[in-house]
Amino acid sequence: MKPFVKWAGGKRQILDRIKIFIDESKLDSGIQNPTYFEPFLGGGAVLISTAPKKACVNDLNSDLINAYKVIQSEKVFQLISLLKDYQNRYQNEDRDELYYETRGKDRINEWNRMTDVEKAARMIFLNRTCYNGLYRVNNQGQFNTPIGRYRNPLICDEQNLIELHEYLSKNKVKILNCSYEECISKAKAGDIIYVDPPYDYEDDDGFTKYQMSGFTFEDFVNLKKVCDRALKRGAYIIISNNATERIIKLFSDDAHYKIYVYDMNKFETLRSINCKGESRRTGSEVIFWGIPSLIPLPQANDISKVIRLAMADKELLQSKDKLKEFLGVTSERQVSYYLSALKFFGYINNGLEFTQHAESLRDDEKKISNDMRKQLTENEDIRFLLENDFDTEIKITMYLKTRFKKLSDSTANRRASTIKSWINWIKQFDLFEISQ
């Protein structure tokens, strides 16, 4: 079973790497069959390779999604018949005439009279015979890729289409044609989301025009915000892209994501579609892995130490011995608790450097205190505990055990002590003051 279309930016080259993150996310969640989400489906190499029993997949390309839905349905056999006809005509008629006549159908009234099966067959035929399998549209949304020079392309891969039909129809696979925001919003705790947006390039000349609107760096910024919200709901996030400086910077200050960059000398990938093969660019690949926090707060009981650490000299963060002395603790594990607290509030990144957000607050203890309280009262779990007067360790432990099924008794007890100290600290202040 393999993708039924050729698709720019296909994931077959890094498939094994992505599957590792999917498997690790499953192990971490403890859920045997989580729902797999893919908001930028494209050729579907990851979906098809992993074949999850439950999936919610999406693409903004309506032609592509129509083809997926036809293959999922019993209409797949009508589709196979039409593709066989295209295969025969391509071998026996004028290829250019057949191609451009078929391509032009979305420019005339006949398009509105075509069935979903006919549209799916047209889409697959054009994909198999156009230049490089490149799906590109003009400003009117009309397919405008020129014909490729193939002597004998496989237009109807009957056995593969039947295998795809068997998988898509016999498992719980929901196929959507909506925005990535809407698709991702459906993910719940324990679900796994693989995000493969159009690739970013530093000079903005990479191919991103899969749809009329294209995909810009500003779209990446919004995409991260949407993924962040899913992460807070307990979903696992896996994002792959070009390792451009600005994309890595977008995630580097966020401790909720682990960053993996694969050097181009060790792992080469073709990314930019260019008429001359030798002009195609290669680049490093980056994967961002977002892992939801098991519980809402790190184990750092003394809030005053967290605030002091947020205002400390930058060099201090790089020395465990100096940190032990500064915090008045005896073990590196205790140091890690307070560093985790700084990461929780977004004050340091994975490289133990202060973030831009922290730099805007570090000169004023009151600013840091207010920011910490505001973040905590916006946290779903802390707000619930505050509003329901869960202010004893016993009540908090019971809540944690109910809310987080994987939590051991000892861990729940330790974290309840921490959370109690943070809640008592918050209660010293007026909630109106915190919201300002």
VEXNU-60256 format. One record per residue (C-alpha): z negated, y, x; residue number from 1; residue in one letter. Coordinates in steps of 0.05 Angstrom, whole numbers, plus 5000, padded with zeros to 4 digits. Example, Ala and Ser with C-alpha at 12.3 -4.5 7.8 and 13.67 -1.06 7.14 Angstrom:
pz,py,px,zadren,torvex
4844,4910,5246,1,A
4857,4979,5273,2,S
! end
This chain:
pz,py,px,zadren,torvex
5000,5000,5000,1,M
5021,5067,5029,2,K
5039,5138,5006,3,P
5101,5141,4962,4,F
5121,5209,4991,5,V
5128,5240,5059,6,K
5082,5300,5062,7,W
5072,5356,5112,8,A
5004,5351,5145,9,G
4996,5277,5126,10,G
4932,5245,5151,11,K
4957,5178,5177,12,R
4949,5201,5249,13,Q
4874,5215,5242,14,I
4860,5166,5186,15,L
4812,5122,5226,16,D
4770,5182,5245,17,R
4764,5207,5174,18,I
4745,5137,5149,19,K
4687,5136,5198,20,I
4658,5199,5165,21,F
4669,5170,5095,22,I
4633,5105,5115,23,D
4576,5143,5148,24,E
4568,5187,5085,25,S
4563,5124,5042,26,K
4510,5095,5088,27,L
4470,5160,5088,28,D
4473,5168,5012,29,S
4452,5096,4999,30,G
4501,5094,4940,31,I
4547,5033,4941,32,Q
4605,5062,4902,33,N
4601,5139,4902,34,P
4658,5178,4870,35,T
4709,5200,4921,36,Y
4738,5270,4912,37,F
4801,5297,4944,38,E
4820,5367,4919,39,P
4883,5373,4963,40,F
4914,5305,4951,41,L
4984,5312,4980,42,G
5012,5245,5002,43,G
4944,5212,4989,44,G
4940,5173,5055,45,A
4864,5175,5056,46,V
4857,5156,4983,47,L
4906,5099,4989,48,I
4877,5073,5054,49,S
4804,5073,5030,50,T
4821,5054,4957,51,A
4754,5075,4926,52,P
4735,5044,4860,53,K
4718,5113,4832,54,K
4757,5175,4850,55,A
4775,5244,4826,56,C
4837,5271,4861,57,V
4875,5335,4851,58,N
4933,5377,4875,59,D
4961,5444,4853,60,L
5032,5417,4859,61,N
5050,5397,4787,62,S
5112,5358,4808,63,D
5070,5315,4855,64,L
5015,5303,4805,65,I
5065,5285,4751,66,N
5092,5231,4797,67,A
5022,5203,4810,68,Y
5008,5200,4735,69,K
5074,5165,4721,70,V
5059,5113,4775,71,I
4989,5103,4746,72,Q
5018,5090,4677,73,S
5063,5034,4651,74,E
5121,5083,4659,75,K
5124,5062,4732,76,V
5176,5009,4714,77,F
5221,5062,4683,78,Q
5211,5103,4747,79,L
5232,5044,4790,80,I
5295,5036,4749,81,S
5314,5110,4758,82,L
5300,5108,4833,83,L
5344,5047,4841,84,K
5399,5086,4807,85,D
5388,5144,4855,86,Y
5390,5094,4913,87,Q
5457,5067,4890,88,N
5487,5135,4878,89,R
5464,5161,4946,90,Y
5502,5104,4979,91,Q
5565,5109,4938,92,N
5575,5183,4919,93,E
5581,5249,4956,94,D
5510,5257,4983,95,R
5510,5333,4988,96,D
5537,5340,4918,97,E
5485,5291,4890,98,L
5428,5324,4928,99,Y
5443,5396,4909,100,Y
5459,5379,4837,101,E
5392,5343,4831,102,T
5355,5398,4868,103,R
5385,5452,4822,104,G
5358,5421,4758,105,K
5295,5464,4761,106,D
5340,5526,4757,107,R
5373,5510,4691,108,I
5352,5495,4619,109,N
5360,5421,4630,110,E
5293,5421,4666,111,W
5255,5432,4601,112,N
5290,5373,4569,113,R
5274,5324,4625,114,M
5220,5271,4613,115,T
5160,5264,4659,116,D
5192,5200,4687,117,V
5257,5235,4702,118,E
5220,5292,4737,119,K
5180,5242,4778,120,A
5244,5205,4799,121,A
5277,5271,4818,122,R
5216,5292,4859,123,M
5214,5226,4897,124,I
5289,5226,4909,125,F
5288,5296,4937,126,L
5227,5281,4980,127,N
5261,5220,5010,128,R
5327,5255,5024,129,T
5309,5328,5040,130,C
5299,5355,5109,131,Y
5237,5324,5141,132,N
5205,5309,5073,133,G
5186,5382,5070,134,L
5163,5405,5002,135,Y
5177,5479,4998,136,R
5187,5527,4940,137,V
5214,5597,4933,138,N
5180,5656,4898,139,N
5204,5629,4831,140,Q
5172,5562,4844,141,G
5239,5527,4854,142,Q
5248,5472,4905,143,F
5291,5500,4961,144,N
5289,5452,5020,145,T
5359,5434,5046,146,P
5386,5362,5050,147,I
5366,5319,5109,148,G
5414,5276,5148,149,R
5393,5205,5132,150,Y
5442,5147,5132,151,R
5400,5098,5092,152,N
5334,5127,5066,153,P
5288,5082,5026,154,L
5290,5118,4959,155,I
5261,5062,4917,156,C
5204,5024,4950,157,D
5192,4979,4890,158,E
5137,4935,4917,159,Q
5096,4994,4942,160,N
5102,5030,4876,161,L
5077,4968,4839,162,I
5018,4961,4887,163,E
5001,5035,4877,164,L
5005,5025,4802,165,H
4958,4966,4806,166,E
4906,5006,4845,167,Y
4911,5071,4805,168,L
4910,5036,4737,169,S
4856,4984,4750,170,K
4804,5030,4781,171,N
4770,5093,4755,172,K
4818,5143,4786,173,V
4821,5211,4752,174,K
4883,5252,4771,175,I
4879,5327,4762,176,L
4927,5386,4767,177,N
4881,5445,4774,178,C
4849,5490,4826,179,S
4809,5460,4883,180,Y
4749,5499,4857,181,E
4751,5463,4791,182,E
4759,5395,4823,183,C
4702,5405,4873,184,I
4656,5432,4819,185,S
4655,5363,4786,186,K
4623,5329,4847,187,A
4550,5309,4841,188,K
4495,5286,4888,189,A
4518,5227,4931,190,G
4592,5238,4918,191,D
4640,5245,4978,192,I
4691,5301,4982,193,I
4748,5299,5032,194,Y
4780,5367,5038,195,V
4848,5374,5071,196,D
4874,5444,5058,197,P
4938,5471,5090,198,P
4928,5478,5164,199,Y
4908,5545,5194,200,D
4943,5578,5253,201,Y
4918,5636,5295,202,E
4984,5673,5289,203,D
4992,5660,5214,204,D
5061,5630,5222,205,D
5041,5558,5206,206,G
5073,5526,5146,207,F
5027,5536,5086,208,T
5077,5551,5029,209,K
5067,5487,4989,210,Y
5060,5532,4928,211,Q
5085,5601,4912,212,M
5018,5632,4929,213,S
5011,5598,4997,214,G
4943,5590,5030,215,F
4911,5644,5073,216,T
4850,5649,5117,217,F
4815,5687,5061,218,E
4826,5625,5019,219,D
4790,5584,5073,220,F
4730,5631,5068,221,V
4727,5620,4993,222,N
4738,5545,5003,223,L
4676,5541,5047,224,K
4634,5577,4994,225,K
4657,5525,4942,226,V
4640,5468,4990,227,C
4573,5499,5006,228,D
4555,5497,4932,229,R
4575,5424,4928,230,A
4533,5410,4990,231,L
4472,5442,4955,232,K
4484,5395,4896,233,R
4477,5336,4944,234,G
4551,5319,4956,235,A
4578,5301,5025,236,Y
4635,5344,5052,237,I
4689,5323,5102,238,I
4739,5378,5121,239,I
4797,5369,5170,240,S
4839,5425,5199,241,N
4870,5456,5260,242,N
4818,5475,5312,243,A
4833,5549,5311,244,T
4781,5597,5337,245,E
4770,5631,5270,246,R
4763,5566,5231,247,I
4711,5539,5279,248,I
4674,5606,5278,249,K
4672,5604,5202,250,L
4630,5540,5206,251,F
4595,5548,5273,252,S
4538,5591,5245,253,D
4523,5541,5190,254,D
4474,5487,5210,255,A
4491,5446,5149,256,H
4557,5424,5181,257,Y
4568,5383,5243,258,K
4631,5401,5281,259,I
4676,5351,5317,260,Y
4736,5376,5357,261,V
4786,5327,5385,262,Y
4822,5353,5447,263,D
4898,5354,5444,264,M
4903,5317,5510,265,N
4866,5258,5480,266,K
4892,5262,5409,267,F
4959,5294,5396,268,E
4980,5315,5327,269,T
5045,5348,5303,270,L
5030,5405,5256,271,R
5083,5460,5253,272,S
5148,5442,5218,273,I
5205,5468,5260,274,N
5280,5455,5259,275,C
5279,5435,5332,276,K
5233,5376,5347,277,G
5217,5401,5417,278,E
5191,5466,5388,279,S
5139,5433,5344,280,R
5068,5452,5364,281,R
5011,5406,5379,282,T
4939,5425,5373,283,G
4867,5402,5373,284,S
4839,5374,5309,285,E
4772,5393,5280,286,V
4730,5357,5229,287,I
4671,5390,5195,288,F
4620,5341,5165,289,W
4572,5371,5115,290,G
4510,5329,5103,291,I
4464,5348,5045,292,P
4391,5358,5063,293,S
4348,5299,5042,294,L
4292,5347,5021,295,I
4291,5422,5011,296,P
4249,5445,5070,297,L
4240,5428,5143,298,P
4171,5406,5167,299,Q
4145,5472,5195,300,A
4078,5490,5163,301,N
4062,5556,5196,302,D
4108,5610,5167,303,I
4083,5663,5215,304,S
4109,5621,5273,305,K
4178,5616,5240,306,V
4180,5691,5233,307,I
4158,5702,5305,308,R
4210,5653,5330,309,L
4264,5688,5290,310,A
4247,5752,5328,311,M
4240,5720,5397,312,A
4284,5731,5458,313,D
4349,5693,5456,314,K
4335,5658,5522,315,E
4272,5626,5493,316,L
4311,5581,5447,317,L
4344,5545,5506,318,Q
4278,5521,5537,319,S
4236,5467,5503,320,K
4178,5479,5551,321,D
4177,5554,5537,322,K
4183,5541,5463,323,L
4122,5495,5464,324,K
4082,5549,5498,325,E
4108,5604,5451,326,F
4093,5563,5388,327,L
4027,5534,5414,328,G
4048,5462,5402,329,V
4045,5401,5447,330,T
4107,5360,5431,331,S
4182,5370,5429,332,E
4182,5341,5359,333,R
4139,5399,5335,334,Q
4188,5446,5369,335,V
4246,5413,5331,336,S
4210,5426,5265,337,Y
4211,5501,5277,338,Y
4283,5501,5303,339,L
4302,5464,5239,340,S
4268,5518,5198,341,A
4311,5571,5233,342,L
4373,5530,5218,343,K
4351,5522,5146,344,F
4350,5598,5137,345,F
4416,5606,5174,346,G
4384,5642,5232,347,Y
4410,5597,5288,348,I
4472,5554,5294,349,N
4481,5484,5323,350,N
4485,5514,5393,351,G
4415,5545,5384,352,L
4444,5615,5384,353,E
4424,5669,5335,354,F
4474,5679,5279,355,T
4503,5746,5257,356,Q
4458,5742,5195,357,H
4396,5735,5240,358,A
4418,5792,5286,359,E
4420,5838,5226,360,S
4346,5823,5211,361,L
4313,5808,5278,362,R
4288,5878,5293,363,D
4245,5882,5231,364,D
4192,5831,5211,365,E
4192,5855,5139,366,K
4267,5844,5133,367,K
4259,5773,5157,368,I
4201,5759,5111,369,S
4238,5786,5051,370,N
4300,5747,5068,371,D
4261,5682,5075,372,M
4226,5692,5009,373,R
4291,5709,4974,374,K
4325,5647,5000,375,Q
4267,5603,4981,376,L
4262,5629,4909,377,T
4337,5616,4901,378,E
4327,5544,4923,379,N
4332,5499,4861,380,E
4273,5454,4881,381,D
4226,5509,4904,382,I
4240,5550,4841,383,R
4224,5489,4798,384,F
4158,5478,4834,385,L
4140,5551,4828,386,L
4157,5557,4754,387,E
4119,5493,4737,388,N
4058,5508,4780,389,D
4067,5448,4825,390,F
4019,5475,4877,391,D
3979,5414,4898,392,T
4001,5362,4949,393,E
3994,5306,4897,394,I
4040,5341,4847,395,K
4091,5359,4901,396,I
4091,5288,4928,397,T
4104,5260,4859,398,M
4161,5309,4850,399,Y
4193,5291,4917,400,L
4188,5217,4904,401,K
4222,5226,4836,402,T
4275,5275,4861,403,R
4292,5240,4927,404,F
4294,5164,4916,405,K
4303,5147,4990,406,K
4240,5184,5012,407,L
4185,5140,5042,408,S
4113,5151,5021,409,D
4093,5177,5090,410,S
4151,5226,5094,411,T
4137,5251,5023,412,A
4064,5263,5040,413,N
4080,5301,5103,414,R
4133,5344,5070,415,R
4088,5358,5010,416,A
4038,5390,5058,417,S
4093,5435,5086,418,T
4120,5454,5019,419,I
4051,5471,4993,420,K
4041,5520,5050,421,S
4108,5553,5037,422,W
4095,5558,4962,423,I
4026,5589,4974,424,N
4059,5639,5022,425,W
4111,5658,4969,426,I
4058,5669,4916,427,K
4027,5724,4958,428,Q
4085,5768,4938,429,F
4110,5796,4872,430,D
4174,5759,4850,431,L
4207,5826,4833,432,F
4197,5848,4905,433,E
4229,5784,4929,434,I
4291,5794,4887,435,S
4304,5863,4916,436,Q
! end
